[in-house]
Structures are given as structure tokens and as C-alpha cells.
């Protein structure tokens, strides 16, 4: 089951839980990503790459932490 990660709290919880996050832009998966490493008001860093929050959606699984 995937969940959309929008708020700072959701991104923080995903980072703490080690949830694998994937990134979608223009209705297409851009990257299968990894764990949230850092985030700001405008960007999220996953797998060493910064993604603009305004133009991307972030999805993670509630039940599948990074192994």
C-alpha cells in the first residue's frame, strides 16, 4: 500500500522509519528513489538527488522499510 508524502511531518516520519520513497513527476515515475535523506521547504533529497517539491510527488509504503 502506497501513501503520498506531502507534509514535513510525513517526510520526517518516512525518513525515521527508513521507508523507500519513489518520485513521480508528470504522472510518470521519475526514480524509484530510496530513503529521504534531507528536506527543505522547497526540495527533498533522496538517493543524493534533490527533487523540487512543487513539481514532484513522493510515495512510500507504510509496510516496507528499506532493508
VEXDREN-2710 file (C-alpha; in Angstrom, 1 decimal):
% VEXDREN-2710
k/r/px/py/pz
1/UNK/0.0/0.0/0.0
2/UNK/1.5/3.3/-1.1
3/UNK/0.9/6.6/0.7
4/UNK/1.6/10.1/-0.6
5/UNK/4.2/12.1/1.4
6/UNK/3.4/15.8/1.3
7/UNK/3.9/17.4/4.7
8/UNK/7.2/17.9/6.5
9/UNK/5.9/15.5/9.2
10/UNK/5.2/12.8/6.7
11/UNK/8.6/13.1/5.1
12/UNK/10.2/13.1/8.6
13/UNK/8.3/10.0/9.6
14/UNK/9.3/8.2/6.4
15/UNK/13.0/9.2/7.0
16/UNK/12.9/7.9/10.5
17/UNK/11.2/4.6/9.5
18/UNK/13.6/4.0/6.6
19/UNK/10.7/3.8/4.1
20/UNK/11.7/3.5/0.5
21/UNK/10.3/6.5/-1.3
22/UNK/9.7/6.8/-5.1
23/UNK/9.3/10.0/-7.0
24/UNK/6.6/10.9/-9.6
25/UNK/6.6/13.9/-12.0
26/UNK/4.1/14.5/-14.8
27/UNK/2.3/11.3/-13.9
28/UNK/5.4/9.2/-14.5
29/UNK/7.8/7.5/-12.1
30/UNK/11.0/9.6/-12.3
31/UNK/13.0/7.5/-9.8
32/UNK/12.5/4.6/-7.5
33/UNK/14.5/6.6/-5.1
34/UNK/15.4/5.4/-1.6
35/UNK/15.2/6.9/1.9
36/UNK/14.5/10.5/2.5
37/UNK/17.9/12.0/3.4
38/UNK/17.0/15.6/3.9
39/UNK/14.2/18.1/3.0
40/UNK/13.6/21.8/2.9
41/UNK/10.5/23.9/2.3
42/UNK/11.2/23.6/-1.5
43/UNK/13.2/20.4/-2.0
44/UNK/13.5/16.7/-0.9
45/UNK/16.8/14.9/-1.2
46/UNK/16.5/11.1/-1.9
47/UNK/19.4/9.0/-3.1
48/UNK/21.7/12.0/-3.3
49/UNK/19.4/13.9/-5.7
50/UNK/17.3/16.9/-4.9
51/UNK/13.7/17.0/-6.1
52/UNK/11.5/20.1/-6.3
53/UNK/8.5/19.5/-4.0
54/UNK/6.4/21.8/-6.2
55/UNK/6.8/19.6/-9.3
56/UNK/7.1/16.1/-7.8
57/UNK/5.0/13.7/-5.8
58/UNK/6.6/11.4/-3.2
59/UNK/5.2/8.0/-2.4
60/UNK/6.2/5.5/0.2
61/UNK/5.0/2.2/1.5
62/UNK/3.6/2.1/5.1
63/UNK/4.8/-1.5/5.4
64/UNK/8.1/-1.8/3.5
65/UNK/11.0/-0.1/5.3
66/UNK/14.4/-0.1/3.5
67/UNK/16.2/-3.3/4.1
END
